[in-house]
Amino acid sequence: MKAFTLLIILVSVLPISFVSCSQNSKFDCEETLKEKPYSTTFHDEWNQDSINRDVEILSECGNLDSVDCEIFQGPMLSVILIDEMRQVDNYDEITFQTCLDLIKIYKTKHKTDYVWLYSGTAARMKIEKLQVKLEEFETMRSQLAATGMKKEDLDAFKIFLEKHNINWTYKEAAKAFFEAQQSTIKSGKPMKFPNLENIDSALKEAKASKKNCLIYFSGWACVNARKFENQLLTIPEIQKTIQDYFIYKVAYVDEKIKLEGEEGNIGDKHTKLQVEKFKSSSQPYLYILSPDGKILAEWKYADGVEAFKSFLEKK
């Protein structure tokens, strides 16, 4: 999550209006927690009223504070908890109680990431309604940095604001900044990785080609994977490096296609591979392997663009 900024991510990824945590009892929590949340199913379009109701229930019956209300809602609930949700055998049986249990697991299992996400979200909430004043930008740097913006983001953001000089709030400005950055991508669609069949065949292909192997762990439902692809795999320089120097494969950890002659599905197989061989469970995550299977380098989305370019130099 850390590769792009919380200020930008959370005002652009979520096509919803954030709701306040409920203070008054509206639900019979004992019964309501047995119901299925709208937010745990994947939708092309998100129903605002249904999502708001989900947040109110999770807030009231799970005692979530206002920051957690903004973190654990809508598509973000599905994305952030995707690893933990694999513990559920049947997605159709997920209830509000399941979500609350998984949120607790997430907070404990990913404590460092959660603390970072919580502090960044809290910082964003504090400033997002403030009006942008160019003459005060330098005094706002520390508060913007607290949302997750890096120095290069801040410098580019300032130039963007100076160019447009529109009466925006910081939330409106961040959204416009993100959209402008996305529109600068001129190389078209992201390059496609062939699907990984198994690690042995990929390494055999790498050995025959005298190249290293690049394994990309992704997810169909992973927002950050799409961001990685649109931000980095559209860059001609990166595309050429990957094509010239690697045998490259993608492994979708939530692929539901059943395995032929085996129990489980392809996603289960890839998940097991990532956990057991690579000791990780988040996506997007990439590894460079030598033809004999030795891990030479790894890159996660939190590391950022420049780190990805340096990562590919391990070719």
C-alpha positions in Angstrom: 0.0 0.0 0.0 2.9 2.4 0.7 4.1 2.9 -2.8 1.6 5.6 -3.7 0.3 8.0 -1.2 -2.6 7.5 1.2 -3.8 11.0 0.5 -4.2 10.1 -3.1 -5.2 6.5 -2.9 -8.0 6.9 -0.4 -9.7 9.8 -2.3 -9.4 8.2 -5.7 -9.7 4.4 -5.4 -12.9 4.6 -3.3 -15.9 5.9 -5.4 -17.8 6.5 -2.2 -18.5 9.2 0.4 -17.1 8.4 3.7 -19.6 8.1 6.6 -19.2 8.8 10.2 -19.2 6.1 12.8 -22.6 5.6 14.3 -23.1 6.9 17.8 -26.7 5.7 18.3 -27.9 2.1 18.4 -29.7 1.2 15.1 -29.1 -2.5 14.9 -29.7 -5.6 16.9 -26.0 -6.6 16.7 -26.6 -10.2 17.7 -28.8 -10.9 14.7 -27.2 -8.3 12.3 -23.7 -9.8 12.7 -25.1 -13.0 11.1 -25.9 -11.2 7.9 -23.8 -11.0 4.7 -22.1 -7.6 4.0 -22.4 -6.0 0.6 -18.8 -4.9 0.7 -17.3 -8.4 0.7 -18.6 -9.2 -2.8 -16.8 -7.8 -5.8 -18.8 -5.3 -7.8 -18.1 -3.2 -11.0 -20.1 -0.5 -9.4 -20.5 0.0 -5.7 -24.0 0.8 -4.2 -23.5 3.8 -1.9 -26.4 3.1 0.4 -25.4 -0.5 0.9 -21.8 0.4 1.6 -22.8 3.0 4.1 -25.0 0.5 5.9 -22.1 -2.0 6.1 -19.9 0.7 7.6 -22.5 1.6 10.2 -22.9 -2.0 11.2 -19.2 -2.7 11.5 -18.8 0.5 13.4 -21.6 0.0 15.9 -21.3 -3.7 16.4 -17.5 -3.9 16.1 -16.7 -0.7 18.1 -14.6 0.8 15.2 -13.4 4.3 15.6 -13.8 7.0 12.9 -10.4 6.1 11.3 -11.1 2.4 11.1 -14.5 3.3 9.6 -12.6 4.9 6.7 -10.1 2.1 6.3 -12.4 -1.0 6.5 -15.1 -0.2 4.0 -16.2 -0.9 0.5 -13.6 -2.3 -1.9 -10.8 -1.6 0.6 -12.3 -4.2 3.0 -12.0 -6.8 0.3 -8.5 -5.7 -0.8 -6.9 -5.3 2.6 -8.4 -8.5 4.0 -7.9 -10.7 0.9 -5.2 -12.8 2.5 -7.2 -13.4 5.7 -10.4 -14.1 3.7 -8.7 -17.2 2.2 -9.2 -18.8 5.6 -12.9 -18.9 4.8 -13.9 -22.0 2.9 -17.0 -20.5 1.3 -17.1 -16.8 0.5 -20.9 -17.0 0.3 -20.9 -17.7 4.1 -19.0 -14.5 5.1 -20.9 -12.5 7.6 -20.4 -9.2 9.4 -19.0 -11.3 12.3 -16.5 -12.9 9.9 -15.4 -9.5 8.8 -14.9 -8.3 12.4 -12.9 -11.4 13.2 -10.8 -10.9 10.1 -10.2 -7.3 10.9 -8.8 -8.3 14.3 -6.6 -10.9 12.7 -5.4 -8.3 10.2 -4.5 -5.7 12.9 -2.5 -8.3 14.8 -0.9 -10.1 11.8 0.0 -7.0 10.0 0.5 -4.6 12.9 3.2 -2.5 11.3 1.3 -2.0 8.1 -1.9 -1.3 10.0 -0.3 1.3 12.3 1.2 3.0 9.2 -2.2 2.9 7.4 -4.0 4.1 10.5 -1.7 7.1 11.1 -1.7 8.1 7.4 -5.5 7.9 7.3 -5.9 9.9 10.4 -3.5 12.6 9.0 -5.4 12.7 5.7 -8.7 13.1 7.6 -7.3 16.0 9.5 -6.4 18.0 6.4 -8.6 16.8 3.5 -11.3 19.5 4.0 -8.8 22.4 4.4 -8.5 24.9 1.5 -5.3 24.8 -0.4 -3.3 28.0 -0.1 -0.1 28.1 -2.1 1.5 30.6 0.2 1.1 28.1 3.1 2.2 25.0 1.2 5.7 24.7 2.7 4.2 24.9 6.2 1.8 22.0 5.2 4.6 19.7 4.1 5.0 17.9 7.3 1.2 17.2 7.5 1.1 16.1 3.9 4.2 13.8 4.5 2.3 12.3 7.4 -0.3 11.0 5.0 2.3 9.0 3.2 3.5 11.4 0.5 7.2 11.2 -0.3 9.4 14.2 -1.1 9.1 13.6 -4.8 5.4 13.4 -4.5 5.3 16.6 -2.5 7.5 18.5 -5.0 5.3 17.3 -8.0 2.2 18.1 -6.0 3.4 21.7 -5.4 4.2 22.2 -9.1 0.8 20.9 -10.0 -1.0 23.3 -7.6 1.1 26.3 -8.8 0.1 25.4 -12.4 -3.6 25.2 -11.8 -4.1 27.5 -8.8 -7.7 26.4 -8.3 -9.8 26.9 -5.2 -9.6 23.3 -4.1 -9.7 21.5 -0.8 -6.7 19.2 -0.3 -9.0 16.2 -1.0 -10.1 17.7 -4.3 -6.6 18.7 -5.2 -5.2 15.3 -4.4 -7.8 13.6 -6.6 -7.1 16.0 -9.5 -3.3 15.4 -9.0 -3.7 11.7 -9.2 -5.9 11.8 -12.3 -3.4 14.1 -14.0 -0.6 11.7 -13.2 -2.6 8.8 -14.6 -3.3 10.7 -17.8 0.4 11.2 -18.5 0.8 7.5 -19.2 1.2 7.4 -22.9 2.5 3.9 -23.6 -1.0 2.3 -23.7 -1.9 -0.9 -22.0 0.3 -2.7 -19.5 2.3 -5.6 -20.8 0.9 -9.0 -20.1 2.7 -11.8 -18.2 2.2 -15.4 -19.3 0.5 -17.5 -16.6 2.8 -19.5 -14.3 2.1 -23.3 -14.7 4.6 -24.4 -12.2 7.9 -23.1 -10.9 10.0 -26.0 -12.2 8.9 -25.4 -15.8 9.5 -21.7 -15.5 13.1 -22.3 -14.2 13.7 -24.9 -17.0 12.7 -22.2 -19.6 14.9 -19.7 -17.9 17.9 -22.1 -18.0 17.3 -22.9 -21.6 17.1 -19.1 -22.5 20.1 -18.3 -20.2 18.0 -15.7 -18.5 16.8 -15.2 -14.9 13.2 -15.8 -14.0 10.7 -13.0 -12.9 7.7 -14.3 -10.9 4.9 -11.8 -10.3 2.3 -12.7 -7.6 -0.9 -10.9 -8.3 -4.6 -11.1 -7.7 -7.6 -10.4 -9.9 -9.3 -8.6 -7.0 -6.1 -6.7 -5.9 -6.4 -2.9 -6.5 -2.7 -2.3 -5.9 -1.9 -4.9 -8.6 -3.9 -2.9 -11.1 -2.1 0.2 -10.0 1.3 -1.4 -10.3 0.4 -2.6 -13.8 -0.9 0.8 -15.0 1.8 2.8 -13.4 4.9 0.6 -14.2 4.1 -2.1 -16.7 3.0 0.6 -19.2 6.5 2.2 -19.3 8.4 1.2 -22.5 11.8 1.1 -20.8 10.5 -1.3 -18.1 8.7 -3.4 -20.7 11.8 -3.7 -22.8 14.0 -4.7 -19.8 11.6 -7.4 -18.7 11.2 -8.8 -22.3 14.9 -8.7 -23.0 16.4 -10.1 -19.8 13.7 -12.3 -18.1 11.5 -15.3 -18.5 8.5 -13.7 -16.8 5.4 -15.3 -15.4 2.3 -14.2 -13.3 0.7 -16.2 -10.6 -2.8 -15.2 -9.6 -3.4 -16.2 -5.9 -7.2 -15.9 -6.3 -7.6 -17.8 -9.5 -10.6 -20.0 -9.1 -10.0 -22.4 -11.9 -9.9 -26.0 -10.6 -6.7 -28.0 -10.8 -6.9 -31.0 -13.1 -6.6 -34.2 -11.1 -5.8 -32.4 -7.9 -7.7 -30.9 -5.0 -8.2 -27.2 -4.8 -7.8 -24.5 -7.5 -4.9 -22.7 -9.2 -5.1 -19.8 -6.7 -4.6 -22.2 -3.8 -1.6 -23.7 -5.5 0.0 -20.2 -6.1 -0.8 -19.1 -2.6 1.0 -22.1 -1.2 4.0 -21.5 -3.4 4.3 -17.9 -2.4 4.0 -18.6 1.3 6.2 -21.7 1.4 9.0 -20.8 -1.0 9.0 -17.0 -0.8 7.7 -16.5 2.7 5.3 -13.7 1.8 1.5 -13.4 1.3 0.9 -9.9 -0.1 0.3 -8.8 -3.7 1.7 -7.3 -5.9 5.0 -9.0 -5.1 7.7 -9.9 -7.6 10.8 -12.1 -7.3 13.9 -12.6 -9.5 15.2 -16.1 -9.5 18.3 -17.6 -11.0 17.8 -20.6 -13.3 18.6 -22.9 -10.4 15.9 -21.4 -8.3 17.9 -19.1 -6.0 16.1 -15.9 -5.0 18.2 -13.0 -6.2 15.9 -10.0 -5.4 12.4 -9.2 -4.4 10.1 -6.1 -4.8 6.8 -5.3 -3.1 4.4 -2.4 -4.0 5.4 -0.5 -0.9 8.9 0.0 -2.3 8.0 2.4 -5.0 8.9 3.2 -8.6 12.6 3.8 -8.3 13.1 0.7 -6.2 11.3 -1.3 -9.0 13.8 0.0 -11.6 16.7 -0.9 -9.3 15.1 -4.3 -8.7 15.1 -5.0 -12.4 18.8 -4.2 -12.6 19.4 -7.5 -10.7 18.9 -9.1 -14.1 
